[in-house]
Amino acid sequence: MAKQVTVFTKNECGICENVKRWLKWANVPYTEINVEDNAEALNYVKEDLGYQAMPVIEVTDADGIKYDFQGFNAEELAKLKV
């Protein structure tokens, strides 16, 4: 199983757009979930993951282990590039 990447975003978020643009450039498939359109996702990001700002990137690796990070974190994003 390849890595599964989920990007939690919000409307009018420049950093969110930059992360998505980078993932497309790096040919990293991802699923986008806009927390302004999905109250359950917003609650998950805030309550379960503990973040207050977007974007939040959640990664499930090939072994099924999940990890997450926030913002345009170049070091973490580079780990996603195949």
Secondary structure as UniProt FT lines:
FT   STRAND          4..9
FT   TURN            11..12
FT   HELIX           14..25
FT   TURN            26..27
FT   STRAND          31..34
FT   TURN            35..36
FT   HELIX           39..43
FT   HELIX           44..49
FT   STRAND          56..60
FT   TURN            62..63
FT   STRAND          66..70
FT   HELIX           74..80
//
